[in-house]
Amino acid sequence: MKLKLLLSFFLFSCLVTAKGQDTRAFAITGQTAKNFNWTDIRVIDLQTGNVSQTLFENGKTKFNFQDAVSRQIVRNFIQPVGNVQANTIQSGEISPTMLMSAATAYDKRHEKLFFASMRTNRLVWLDTKQMNGISSFYTIDQPLIDNPDINNEALNITRMAIGADGNGYALTNDGTHLIRFLTGKKIIISDLGSLQDAPGNNGISIHNQCSSWGGDMVADAFGKLYLFTATKNVFVIDPNTRVASYKGAIVNLTPTFTLNGAAVIDDNNVLISSANTFEGFYKINIDDLTSKKVVTDGQIFNASDLASCNLLKETDKKNTLGTPALANLEAIGNKFISVYPNPVSNSQFKITFDHNPAGKYMIELNDLQGRLIERRVSYIKSIGQVENFRLQRKQAAGIYMIKITDGNNKIVFSDKLIVQ
C-alpha cells in the first residue's frame, strides 16, 4: 500500500472559558483553499471548524527566527547530509514554516507552539507571548532524532502532543522512536526508545506502514497518549512502558479521508482533519470511535495537523476516588521556573529560575499524602540561576510533589515529579 503522508503542522492556541475548556485551536493550512502548501497559521473554532483569525501568512507576516541558545538569526535550516548539498537551504531570511511540518504541540504553561520541521526533525517553536505584529520563532541545533537520510519517511516525526505531565512527546512514523522533550527555558530531548505492541493487538502492529504511520497524537488526563493514524486506526500508548494497545478503527469516515490532524474538544471528543481532502472536519467519540461530520460555515481549508490545550478524560480524573490527594497535584503555572529532567532517573534534577526576583526560596519534595520527603533553601542571585537538587536518600519509584515558596511563604511553583 502506497501512502503519501502529506502532513503539515497545526499550531494551536487556547481560549479558556469559565469551565476551563479550550474553545479554539490553530492550524497550518495553505494560503488559499485547495492549496497543499501548508505554511499559514490559522485559528479555528473547535466546535465548528470555522476560521476566526489568521496568525501567520508565509511571505506576508513579519517574523524573527532565531537560535534559542545563541540568539543568532537562523540562515541554514537544513543541514547537508553527505554529498547532498542541494538539500541545504541558505537564505538571508528563512521562513520557519517553509518546509512544513507533520507534528505540533502547544505548551500552555510556557505559551509555546512547538512543531517538528519535516525531513530535518528540527524542533521549532513560536513564542505566543510576543504576538505583537512580529512573530517570534525559535529552534535549537539538536534535532528530535538524527536521521541520516532526510528522504527516509520512516524516521520523520509525524505525531506530537503535550502529555498530562507537561512534557512534550513526539513519535516517528515507524514507531521506533518515542521522544520526550522538556518545554521550559532549557529544552532537553530524550529518546525513550521503540514502542512495543500489546499482546492483544491481533496482528495490527504500531510499526506497520499501511496501518499505523502518519496521523496525530493527543493526551488524556491519566498520562496516556492516543495515536490516530493516517489510515484511521487508534492506539493507546503508555509512555512509561512504551506499550501501544490497539483500540480500534474509526467508523463512518469516507474512503478518501486520510486522518492527519487531531485535537481534543472535551472529555470524550476529538476533532480530526485531513491534509489531502477538502471535506472539512469530523468529531470523533473516543469511547466508541464513531465519527460525525462538523458543519463549517465559510471557507474550508485542509489541515495537516491539529491540537488543543484540552486533555481527554479530565472529568473522570477529577471524579476518581482519592480526590483530596489528587487535588495536591494541581500545578501552579509559572513560566519563570523549570524543573528537569522529569521523570528523574538518577536521584537528581535541576531547577532553573528565570527572571525570578532575587531572594530566598524554599524547595520542598512531598509524597502524595503530603508527607515531607526533603526540604532545601536556595538563595537566588541572578537571572537564569540553576539549582541542583540531589535526593539524599533513594526514593521509591512513583509520583511526588515539588513545591517552591518565596521569602513571603507564597507558593510560586508546584508540580508533579516522577521518580523512576
VEXLO-222858 format. One record per residue: residue in one letter; x, y, z of N, C-alpha, C in turn. Coordinates in pm, whole numbers, padded with zeros to 5 digits, always signed. Layout:
<mimis>
AXYZXYZXYZ ...
</mimis>
This chain:
<mimis>
M+00085-00120+00000+00000+00000+00000+00088+00123+00000 K+00069+00205-00100+00150+00326-00110+00072+00442-00048 L+00128+00497+00057+00059+00603+00130+00144+00728+00130 K+00096+00830+00069+00167+00958+00067+00125+01037+00189 L+00219+01055+00281+00187+01121+00407+00212+01270+00394 L+00113+01336+00340+00126+01482+00327+00070+01545+00452 L+00160+01565+00549+00118+01618+00678+00189+01749+00705 S+00116+01842+00757+00177+01969+00793+00144+01999+00936 F+00186+02110+00987+00164+02129+01128+00050+02222+01157 F-00021+02179+01261-00135+02255+01307-00100+02313+01442 L-00080+02443+01444-00042+02508+01568-00166+02568+01632 F-00170+02561+01761-00294+02593+01827-00276+02676+01951 S-00381+02755+01982-00382+02840+02099-00503+02805+02182 C-00504+02849+02305-00613+02812+02394-00690+02934+02441 L-00820+02925+02430-00908+03025+02490-00984+02954+02599 V-00955+02985+02724-01011+02911+02835-01138+02980+02884 T-01246+02906+02890-01372+02958+02938-01378+02943+03088 A-01489+02988+03143-01506+02977+03288-01505+02831+03331 K-01541+02739+03244-01541+02597+03278-01406+02533+03251 G-01309+02610+03206-01176+02557+03184-01160+02483+03055 Q-01249+02499+02960-01240+02428+02833-01180+02517+02725 D-01102+02454+02643-01040+02519+02528-01142+02527+02416 T-01159+02642+02357-01261+02656+02253-01204+02679+02114 R-01073+02688+02102-01018+02710+01970-00880+02645+01956 A-00839+02633+01833-00709+02574+01802-00650+02649+01683 F-00522+02623+01657-00457+02684+01542-00421+02577+01440 A-00423+02615+01313-00390+02521+01207-00291+02583+01110 I-00204+02498+01055-00124+02539+00941-00196+02490+00817 T-00232+02582+00729-00306+02548+00608-00235+02610+00488 G-00291+02585+00371-00245+02656+00253-00288+02801+00259 Q-00226+02883+00174-00261+03026+00175-00398+03050+00115 T-00445+02956+00035-00579+02964-00022-00644+02828-00010 A-00773+02822-00030-00843+02693-00028-00789+02605-00140 K-00788+02474-00115-00741+02373-00210-00593+02393-00245 N-00519+02443-00146-00375+02462-00161-00305+02366-00066 F-00208+02289-00119-00143+02186-00039-00009+02233+00019 N+00024+02358+00001+00149+02410+00056+00118+02474+00190 W+00122+02393+00297+00074+02438+00428+00179+02521+00499 T+00162+02651+00497+00259+02742+00558+00194+02849+00645 D+00061+02857+00647-00007+02963+00721-00068+02909+00849 I-00066+02990+00953-00121+02950+01083-00256+03019+01102 R-00360+02940+01113-00495+02994+01129-00557+02948+01259 V-00643+03031+01314-00719+02997+01433-00854+02943+01390 I-00894+02828+01445-01026+02773+01415-01101+02747+01544 D-01232+02736+01531-01318+02702+01643-01329+02551+01652 L-01306+02495+01770-01305+02350+01786-01443+02287+01766 Q-01548+02364+01785-01683+02308+01768-01729+02311+01624 T-01688+02412+01549-01742+02431+01414-01637+02419+01304 G-01511+02436+01338-01407+02436+01236-01395+02568+01162 N-01475+02668+01202-01471+02797+01135-01341+02871+01164 V-01284+02932+01064-01163+03012+01080-01201+03146+01140 S-01135+03181+01250-01165+03308+01315-01052+03409+01301 Q-00932+03362+01267-00819+03454+01260-00704+03388+01184 T-00627+03467+01113-00503+03420+01052-00387+03482+01127 L-00305+03397+01189-00195+03446+01272-00067+03469+01195 F-00039+03380+01102+00087+03390+01029+00065+03352+00884 E+00104+03443+00793+00097+03417+00650+00238+03418+00593 N+00277+03306+00539+00411+03295+00483+00430+03396+00370 G+00536+03475+00378+00563+03575+00277+00498+03709+00303 K+00413+03717+00406+00344+03841+00436+00370+03890+00579 T+00358+03800+00675+00373+03839+00815+00520+03857+00851 K+00552+03965+00920+00689+03988+00967+00721+03890+01080 F+00846+03844+01083+00884+03747+01186+01033+03757+01217 N+01069+03702+01334+01207+03677+01373+01224+03527+01389 F+01336+03472+01341+01364+03331+01353+01506+03315+01404 Q+01518+03273+01532+01648+03273+01598+01681+03137+01658 D+01811+03114+01675+01858+03002+01755+01833+03039+01901 A+01767+02951+01976+01727+02984+02113+01846+02999+02207 V+01959+02939+02172+02077+02946+02259+02165+03065+02222 S+02203+03073+02095+02296+03179+02052+02227+03310+02020 R+02095+03305+01997+02015+03422+01956+02058+03474+01819 Q+02125+03393+01742+02162+03430+01606+02047+03398+01511 I+02037+03477+01405+01934+03453+01304+01959+03320+01236 V+01855+03241+01217+01868+03111+01152+01876+03134+01001 R+01986+03092+00941+02006+03110+00797+02025+02978+00723 N+02058+02871+00795+02081+02741+00734+01989+02642+00802 F+01876+02612+00739+01770+02538+00806+01782+02388+00786 I+01835+02345+00674+01855+02202+00650+02003+02175+00644 Q+02052+02093+00733+02192+02059+00730+02220+01961+00616 P+02331+01979+00541+02362+01887+00433+02389+01747+00485 V+02342+01645+00413+02362+01506+00451+02455+01443+00348 G+02578+01409+00390+02674+01352+00295+02706+01453+00187 N+02686+01412+00064+02713+01499-00051+02587+01566-00104 V+02478+01554-00029+02351+01609-00078+02343+01756-00043 Q+02429+01836-00102+02433+01979-00072+02309+02052-00121 A+02243+01996-00223+02126+02064-00281+02012+02072-00182 N+02014+01990-00078+01906+01990+00019+01926+02095+00128 T+02037+02166+00122+02061+02271+00220+02000+02402+00171 I+01915+02460+00255+01853+02587+00220+01925+02697+00297 Q+01982+02790+00225+02050+02903+00286+01989+03031+00231 S+01961+03121+00323+01895+03244+00281+01915+03349+00388 G+01894+03472+00350+01904+03579+00447+01788+03579+00544 E+01674+03524+00503+01556+03518+00589+01480+03392+00557 I+01496+03289+00640+01432+03160+00619+01301+03157+00696 S+01193+03132+00627+01065+03122+00695+01061+02994+00778 P+01017+03002+00903+01013+02882+00988+00911+02780+00942 T+00816+02819+00856+00714+02725+00810+00736+02680+00666 M+00846+02722+00604+00864+02697+00461+00876+02548+00428 L+00924+02467+00524+00938+02323+00499+00819+02243+00549 M+00721+02312+00603+00601+02250+00659+00637+02159+00777 S+00537+02090+00831+00559+02005+00947+00450+01901+00954 A+00481+01790+01019+00383+01683+01036+00340+01670+01182 A+00395+01750+01270+00369+01731+01413+00381+01861+01489 T+00281+01890+01572+00285+02010+01654+00226+01983+01792 A+00258+02068+01887+00203+02059+02022+00213+02196+02087 Y+00116+02227+02174+00114+02356+02241+00140+02339+02389 D+00241+02406+02438+00273+02409+02580+00206+02531+02640 K+00091+02512+02697+00013+02623+02753+00088+02692+02866 R+00161+02615+02945+00228+02669+03061+00334+02772+03022 H+00411+02743+02918+00516+02834+02874+00475+02914+02751 E+00352+02893+02703+00297+02967+02590+00383+02952+02465 K+00416+02826+02435+00497+02795+02317+00422+02698+02227 L+00425+02725+02098+00371+02636+01998+00488+02560+01934 F+00500+02431+01965+00610+02351+01914+00571+02281+01785 F+00668+02263+01697+00647+02174+01582+00779+02120+01533 A+00772+02007+01464+00890+01944+01407+00894+01974+01258 S+01002+02032+01213+01017+02064+01072+01034+01934+00992 M+00957+01919+00885+00960+01795+00809+01099+01769+00750 R+01136+01644+00750+01261+01591+00697+01382+01625+00783 T+01385+01743+00843+01500+01779+00926+01484+01732+01070 N+01359+01713+01116+01329+01678+01255+01380+01784+01352 R+01397+01906+01305+01434+02017+01393+01312+02060+01473 L+01333+02082+01602+01226+02131+01688+01222+02283+01679 V+01106+02336+01642+01086+02480+01627+00967+02519+01712 W+00967+02641+01764+00850+02686+01838+00826+02835+01817 L+00698+02868+01832+00652+03007+01824+00620+03055+01964 D+00679+03166+02005+00651+03226+02135+00524+03308+02124 T+00415+03257+02178+00286+03326+02164+00273+03447+02256 K+00368+03465+02347+00365+03584+02433+00408+03708+02357 Q+00470+03688+02241+00525+03801+02167+00448+03827+02037 M+00319+03799+02038+00237+03820+01919+00197+03967+01909 N+00291+04050+01866+00267+04195+01857+00284+04247+01715 G+00252+04162+01618+00269+04201+01479+00393+04141+01416 I+00488+04099+01500+00609+04031+01454+00617+03897+01525 S+00605+03788+01451+00605+03655+01511+00747+03614+01545 S+00766+03562+01666+00898+03521+01713+00908+03369+01717 F+00992+03312+01629+01015+03169+01622+01155+03137+01671 Y+01171+03017+01730+01300+02974+01782+01323+02828+01745 T+01450+02788+01746+01487+02649+01724+01617+02622+01799 I+01657+02496+01804+01786+02457+01861+01855+02364+01762 D+01988+02352+01778+02065+02270+01684+02033+02122+01695 Q+02009+02074+01818+01985+01931+01835+01850+01892+01777 P+01847+01799+01682+01719+01754+01628+01648+01661+01727 L+01520+01640+01705+01448+01545+01789+01505+01405+01774 I+01550+01373+01653+01614+01245+01627+01705+01262+01506 D+01819+01197+01509+01910+01201+01395+01858+01109+01286 N+01844+01162+01167+01800+01084+01051+01906+01100+00942 P+01988+00998+00919+02095+01011+00821+02047+01031+00678 D+01923+00996+00652+01865+01012+00518+01739+01095+00530 I+01745+01222+00490+01630+01311+00508+01511+01270+00423 N+01531+01181+00327+01420+01132+00246+01359+01004+00301 N+01409+00956+00414+01357+00835+00478+01236+00872+00563 E+01116+00842+00512+00994+00881+00583+00974+00803+00712 A+01037+00686+00726+01020+00606+00846+01061+00682+00971 L+01166+00764+00960+01218+00836+01076+01172+00981+01080 N+01077+01018+00999+01019+01152+01010+00932+01160+01134 I+00938+01273+01205+00848+01298+01318+00714+01345+01263 T+00610+01264+01286+00480+01296+01229+00369+01308+01332 R+00401+01285+01460+00298+01294+01564+00359+01362+01686 M+00282+01448+01752+00334+01521+01868+00218+01565+01957 A+00243+01568+02088+00142+01614+02185+00213+01654+02314 I+00145+01734+02394+00190+01764+02530+00113+01673+02624 G+00185+01593+02703+00121+01499+02793+00068+01566+02918 A-00002+01486+02999-00057+01538+03124+00052+01579+03221 D+00174+01524+03203+00286+01561+03290+00353+01690+03248 G+00305+01754+03140+00361+01880+03094+00477+01865+02998 N+00522+01742+02975+00630+01719+02881+00576+01702+02739 G+00661+01734+02641+00624+01711+02503+00662+01569+02462 Y+00580+01508+02376+00607+01374+02324+00595+01378+02173 A+00692+01318+02106+00692+01312+01960+00720+01168+01919 L+00670+01130+01800+00680+00991+01756+00714+00985+01608 T+00810+00898+01574+00843+00879+01434+00733+00801+01363 N+00734+00808+01230+00636+00736+01151+00631+00589+01184 D+00749+00526+01196+00752+00381+01215+00740+00339+01361 G+00726+00433+01453+00706+00399+01593+00828+00345+01663 T+00946+00361+01605+01067+00308+01667+01133+00409+01761 H+01085+00532+01762+01143+00634+01849+01031+00718+01911 L+01010+00699+02040+00921+00787+02117+01010+00889+02187 I+00993+01015+02153+01080+01122+02203+01007+01202+02310 R+01078+01231+02418+01023+01323+02519+01110+01447+02523 F+01047+01565+02526+01125+01689+02537+01065+01780+02642 L+01154+01841+02721+01111+01937+02821+01085+02071+02752 T+00991+02146+02806+00940+02262+02734+00978+02396+02796 G+01057+02395+02903+01094+02520+02969+01202+02595+02895 K+01276+02676+02969+01379+02759+02906+01488+02671+02843 K+01527+02565+02912+01627+02474+02860+01556+02353+02800 I+01558+02341+02670+01492+02230+02601+01583+02107+02609 I+01534+02002+02673+01610+01878+02685+01535+01768+02612 I+01602+01700+02520+01540+01599+02435+01591+01461+02475 S+01500+01365+02496+01538+01229+02532+01465+01130+02443 D+01538+01032+02392+01479+00924+02312+01443+00810+02407 L+01314+00786+02426+01269+00682+02518+01279+00543+02458 G+01293+00534+02325+01306+00405+02260+01185+00369+02176 S+01183+00246+02132+01079+00198+02041+00952+00160+02115 L+00837+00182+02052+00710+00134+02106+00703-00018+02090 Q+00624-00080+02179+00604-00224+02174+00456-00253+02154 D+00424-00353+02073+00286-00392+02051+00232-00467+02171 A+00111-00429+02214+00045-00503+02321+00006-00642+02271 P+00003-00744+02359-00031-00880+02316-00166-00891+02246 G-00260-00804+02282-00394-00814+02226-00417-00734+02099 N-00313-00693+02031-00329-00611+01910-00374-00690+01788 N-00378-00821+01799-00431-00907+01693-00366-00883+01558 G-00235-00869+01560-00161-00856+01434-00155-00717+01376 I-00224-00621+01437-00218-00482+01389-00104-00413+01464 S+00009-00401+01398+00129-00352+01465+00140-00200+01458 I+00194-00144+01565+00219+00000+01570+00325+00040+01468 H+00402-00055+01417+00513-00027+01326+00475-00044+01178 N+00357-00095+01150+00319-00125+01012+00289+00001+00933 Q+00352+00014+00816+00337+00135+00735+00193+00156+00687 C+00127+00048+00649-00007+00061+00592-00113+00094+00697 S-00093+00049+00820-00197+00067+00922-00165+00174+01025 S-00037+00211+01041-00002+00284+01163+00088+00405+01144 W+00121+00443+01023+00204+00561+01003+00118+00687+00998 G+00182+00802+01012+00115+00931+00996+00013+00959+01105 G-00069+01061+01081-00174+01095+01176-00130+01196+01280 D-00178+01179+01402-00153+01277+01508-00172+01210+01643 M-00126+01277+01750-00144+01228+01886-00215+01332+01972 V-00291+01283+02070-00347+01367+02176-00318+01296+02309 A-00350+01362+02419-00321+01306+02552-00446+01307+02637 D-00448+01216+02737-00557+01220+02834-00502+01262+02970 A-00593+01281+03066-00555+01332+03197-00485+01229+03283 F-00482+01103+03240-00422+00996+03318-00281+00960+03271 G-00226+01040+03179-00089+01018+03136-00073+00935+03010 K-00183+00895+02947-00176+00815+02826-00177+00905+02702 L-00123+00852+02592-00126+00918+02463-00216+00838+02369 Y-00295+00908+02289-00382+00843+02191-00329+00876+02052 L-00293+00772+01978-00242+00789+01843-00352+00763+01742 F-00380+00863+01658-00473+00849+01546-00388+00838+01419 T-00391+00726+01352-00305+00708+01234-00374+00761+01109 A-00294+00777+01003-00349+00832+00879-00458+00742+00820 T-00449+00612+00849-00549+00517+00796-00659+00490+00896 K-00680+00580+00992-00797+00584+01079-00796+00481+01192 N-00679+00426+01225-00668+00337+01340-00630+00417+01464 V-00667+00365+01579-00640+00434+01705-00565+00340+01800 F-00455+00388+01855-00377+00316+01956-00371+00400+02083 V-00364+00332+02197-00342+00399+02325-00202+00363+02371 I-00119+00465+02399+00022+00446+02431+00049+00485+02575 D+00118+00398+02648+00166+00430+02782+00312+00473+02769 P+00343+00602+02789+00482+00648+02772+00580+00583+02869 N+00533+00538+02985+00623+00479+03083+00670+00340+03042 T+00580+00261+02984+00615+00125+02940+00641+00118+02790 R+00597+00222+02717+00607+00230+02571+00525+00121+02501 V+00425+00069+02569+00336-00031+02510+00221+00039+02439 A+00196+00000+02314+00088+00057+02233-00023-00046+02219 S-00141-00012+02266-00256-00103+02261-00353-00058+02154 Y-00388-00149+02065-00481-00115+01957-00622-00101+02013 K-00683+00014+01989-00818+00042+02040-00926+00010+01937 G-00898+00037+01810-00998+00011+01706-00981+00106+01590 A-01074+00097+01495-01073+00182+01377-01191+00276+01381 I-01170+00399+01338-01277+00499+01333-01376+00462+01223 V-01503+00472+01253-01607+00434+01157-01677+00558+01102 N-01741+00540+00989-01824+00641+00922-01746+00749+00850 L-01616+00733+00833-01540+00828+00753-01540+00784+00607 T-01530+00878+00516-01528+00845+00374-01396+00775+00339 P-01396+00691+00235-01274+00617+00199-01156+00706+00163 T-01182+00824+00110-01073+00912+00065-01016+01000+00176 F-01077+00996+00294-01036+01082+00404-00913+01022+00472 T-00797+01088+00460-00679+01048+00537-00673+01133+00663 L-00656+01068+00776-00658+01139+00904-00517+01193+00931 N-00506+01324+00940-00376+01387+00958-00366+01476+01080 G-00477+01525+01132-00474+01611+01250-00577+01570+01352 A-00547+01589+01480-00640+01556+01588-00623+01655+01702 A-00734+01703+01755-00732+01797+01868-00847+01764+01962 V-00818+01758+02091-00919+01725+02191-01018+01841+02205 I-01146+01810+02193-01251+01908+02214-01291+01913+02361 D-01319+01795+02418-01359+01784+02558-01326+01644+02607 D-01387+01602+02716-01354+01474+02780-01355+01355+02686 N-01450+01351+02592-01471+01231+02512-01466+01254+02362 N-01440+01375+02318-01450+01404+02175-01323+01468+02121 V-01289+01430+01998-01169+01478+01930-01207+01528+01792 L-01155+01643+01755-01173+01697+01621-01061+01645+01533 I-01094+01594+01413-00991+01544+01323-01000+01616+01189 S-00887+01620+01119-00880+01686+00989-00802+01600+00892 S-00813+01636+00764-00737+01568+00659-00650+01669+00587 A-00529+01625+00549-00439+01710+00472-00464+01697+00323 N-00534+01591+00282-00543+01558+00140-00681+01572+00080 T-00781+01597+00161-00916+01618+00109-00970+01750+00165 F-01079+01794+00108-01139+01922+00148-01280+01901+00202 E-01297+01788+00272-01428+01757+00331-01454+01839+00456 G-01350+01895+00515-01367+01965+00641-01332+01875+00758 F-01400+01896+00871-01364+01829+00995-01471+01728+01037 Y-01427+01631+01116-01517+01534+01179-01492+01535+01330 K-01595+01502+01406-01583+01487+01550-01589+01339+01583 I-01490+01292+01659-01479+01151+01693-01510+01132+01841 N-01597+01034+01871-01621+00994+02009-01514+00892+02047 I-01432+00923+02145-01318+00838+02178-01360+00705+02238 D-01482+00695+02291-01526+00571+02353-01564+00465+02251 D-01645+00504+02150-01688+00405+02050-01629+00430+01912 L-01549+00537+01897-01479+00571+01772-01574+00598+01656 T-01694+00643+01687-01786+00687+01582-01751+00830+01540 S-01781+00863+01416-01749+00996+01365-01875+01069+01322 K-01870+01200+01330-01983+01284+01290-01928+01406+01218 K-01984+01436+01103-01938+01549+01023-01966+01679+01097 V-01868+01769+01095-01883+01901+01156-01926+02000+01048 V-02032+02073+01076-02082+02171+00980-02001+02299+00994 T-01927+02334+00889-01842+02452+00890-01895+02555+00792 D-01916+02676+00840-01958+02785+00753-01837+02850+00689 G-01855+02901+00568-01747+02974+00505-01644+02881+00444 Q-01523+02934+00424-01417+02865+00353-01361+02748+00435 I-01340+02636+00367-01283+02518+00431-01141+02497+00381 F-01047+02488+00474-00908+02460+00441-00876+02316+00481 N-00792+02251+00405-00741+02122+00451-00633+02149+00555 A-00633+02071+00662-00538+02093+00773-00458+01966+00795 S-00328+01980+00802-00241+01864+00809-00209+01819+00951 D-00240+01900+01052-00220+01857+01190-00299+01947+01282 L-00358+01892+01385-00440+01967+01480-00393+01942+01622 A-00428+02033+01711-00400+02013+01853-00476+02116+01935 S-00495+02088+02063-00558+02184+02153-00501+02167+02292 C-00541+02257+02381-00493+02250+02519-00565+02145+02602 N-00679+02095+02555-00760+02003+02635-00698+01866+02646 L-00731+01798+02754-00696+01658+02774-00822+01575+02777 L-00817+01456+02721-00929+01363+02733-00945+01319+02878 K-01068+01289+02918-01098+01228+03049-01063+01316+03167 E-01066+01448+03149-01038+01539+03261-01139+01520+03374 T-01266+01512+03339-01370+01497+03441-01358+01364+03513 D-01325+01258+03439-01308+01127+03501-01200+01131+03608 K-01092+01202+03581-00985+01209+03679-01029+01286+03802 K-01102+01395+03781-01148+01475+03894-01243+01396+03982 N-01320+01303+03922-01418+01224+03997-01361+01094+04050 T-01231+01070+04027-01169+00947+04074-01160+00948+04227 L-01177+00830+04286-01162+00821+04432-01024+00869+04472 G-01019+00936+04584-00891+00991+04629-00872+01133+04581 T-00982+01203+04552-00972+01339+04503-00895+01432+04596 P-00911+01424+04730-00834+01514+04815-00683+01504+04791 A-00634+01382+04775-00491+01367+04749-00455+01418+04612 L-00540+01389+04512-00512+01433+04376-00517+01584+04364 A-00593+01647+04450-00601+01793+04443-00465+01856+04465 N-00380+01788+04541-00246+01841+04566-00158+01837+04443 L-00205+01765+04339-00124+01753+04218-00143+01871+04125 E-00233+01961+04158-00257+02073+04068-00132+02159+04055 A-00089+02178+03933+00032+02257+03910+00001+02405+03913 I+00089+02481+03973+00079+02626+03970+00165+02673+03854 G+00102+02722+03751+00174+02763+03633+00270+02877+03663 N+00394+02859+03629+00493+02965+03650+00593+02954+03538 K+00585+03045+03442+00671+03038+03325+00815+03076+03357 F+00843+03113+03485+00977+03155+03522+01056+03045+03593 I+00995+02930+03618+01064+02821+03685+01047+02692+03605 S+01157+02619+03584+01153+02492+03512+01225+02386+03595 V+01166+02265+03599+01227+02152+03668+01254+02044+03566 Y+01376+01995+03560+01413+01894+03462+01533+01814+03513 P+01553+01690+03466+01458+01615+03385+01341+01565+03468 N+01232+01540+03408+01113+01488+03474+01046+01389+03377 P+01058+01260+03400+01093+01187+03521+01241+01195+03559 V+01267+01171+03689+01402+01168+03745+01449+01023+03746 S+01567+00999+03692+01614+00860+03683+01739+00833+03765 N+01808+00937+03811+01933+00915+03884+01937+00991+04017 S+01821+01013+04076+01809+01076+04209+01850+01222+04211 Q+01858+01287+04094+01889+01428+04095+01818+01499+03979 F+01790+01625+04002+01727+01707+03899+01772+01851+03916 K+01737+01934+03821+01777+02075+03822+01654+02164+03823 I+01671+02282+03880+01564+02382+03883+01621+02512+03828 T+01560+02563+03722+01604+02689+03663+01509+02801+03704 F+01564+02908+03759+01487+03026+03798+01508+03133+03691 D+01405+03156+03611+01414+03253+03502+01341+03381+03541 H+01415+03488+03555+01358+03621+03582+01285+03628+03716 N+01318+03537+03809+01258+03545+03941+01329+03651+04025 P+01258+03720+04112+01323+03820+04198+01430+03753+04284 A+01540+03821+04304+01646+03768+04390+01592+03752+04531 G+01643+03651+04600+01599+03630+04736+01603+03484+04777 K+01539+03455+04888+01537+03322+04948+01416+03244+04899 Y+01440+03119+04860+01332+03031+04815+01344+02897+04888 M+01227+02842+04923+01224+02712+04990+01174+02607+04891 I+01252+02501+04875+01216+02392+04785+01178+02271+04869 E+01058+02217+04846+01011+02102+04922+00970+01989+04829 L+01001+01867+04869+00955+01749+04798+00868+01669+04893 N+00745+01641+04851+00649+01569+04934+00594+01449+04859 D+00544+01350+04935+00474+01240+04869+00328+01281+04847 L+00249+01192+04788+00112+01228+04753+00022+01244+04875 Q+00067+01195+04990-00011+01214+05113+00028+01343+05185 G+00120+01419+05124+00162+01545+05181+00276+01536+05281 R+00333+01416+05298+00443+01399+05392+00573+01452+05333 L+00646+01529+05413+00769+01590+05367+00878+01484+05345 I+00939+01487+05227+01049+01397+05195+01183+01469+05217 E+01195+01586+05155+01317+01666+05171+01281+01813+05157 R+01364+01897+05221+01345+02042+05214+01482+02108+05198 R+01486+02211+05117+01613+02279+05095+01589+02428+05071 V+01680+02512+05121+01674+02656+05100+01771+02694+04989 S+01725+02777+04894+01811+02827+04787+01806+02979+04786 Y+01920+03040+04760+01928+03185+04750+01954+03222+04604 I+01857+03287+04543+01866+03322+04401+01925+03462+04389 K+02031+03471+04310+02100+03598+04296+02095+03655+04155 S+02075+03568+04055+02081+03617+03917+01979+03548+03830 I+01946+03613+03717+01851+03558+03620+01908+03431+03558 G+01824+03329+03549+01866+03205+03487+01947+03115+03578 Q+01950+03146+03707+02028+03063+03801+01972+02922+03805 V+02061+02823+03805+02023+02682+03807+02065+02620+03939 E+01970+02555+04006+01998+02488+04132+01993+02337+04110 N+02095+02268+04159+02100+02123+04153+02037+02064+04279 F+01946+01970+04262+01877+01908+04375+01904+01758+04368 R+01983+01707+04462+02011+01563+04468+01939+01505+04590 L+01861+01399+04567+01790+01334+04676+01890+01268+04769 Q+01878+01296+04898+01972+01242+04996+01956+01091+05012 R+01833+01044+04995+01806+00901+05000+01730+00860+04875 K+01757+00741+04828+01688+00690+04710+01542+00667+04744 Q+01454+00726+04665+01311+00715+04689+01250+00605+04603 A+01140+00550+04651+01067+00450+04573+01013+00515+04446 A+01012+00439+04337+00959+00492+04212+00812+00531+04231 G+00776+00644+04173+00638+00690+04185+00627+00839+04159 I+00512+00895+04195+00483+01037+04172+00496+01112+04304 Y+00569+01222+04299+00587+01309+04416+00546+01451+04377 M+00542+01538+04475+00510+01678+04451+00630+01763+04488 I+00665+01857+04399+00768+01955+04431+00701+02090+04445 K+00735+02161+04552+00674+02291+04581+00784+02390+04611 I+00771+02512+04558+00869+02618+04582+00795+02740+04636 T+00842+02793+04749+00784+02913+04807+00888+03023+04814 D+00842+03147+04807+00936+03260+04813+00956+03306+04957 G+01026+03418+04974+01056+03468+05107+00935+03508+05188 N+00821+03531+05119+00697+03566+05188+00609+03444+05212 N+00667+03326+05195+00596+03199+05213+00482+03182+05113 K+00492+03247+04997+00393+03233+04892+00440+03125+04794 I+00348+03034+04762+00382+02928+04668+00395+02988+04528 V+00513+02976+04468+00536+03031+04335+00546+02921+04230 F+00554+02796+04276+00564+02686+04181+00525+02556+04250 S+00447+02470+04183+00422+02335+04229+00387+02248+04110 D+00435+02127+04115+00409+02036+04003+00441+01894+04046 K+00400+01798+03962+00433+01658+03986+00577+01632+03947 L+00642+01545+04020+00776+01500+03988+00775+01347+03989 I+00808+01289+03876+00806+01143+03863+00946+01090+03888 V+00957+00999+03983+01084+00936+04015+01083+00793+03962 Q+01182+00761+03882+01189+00627+03824+01285+00538+03902 
</mimis>
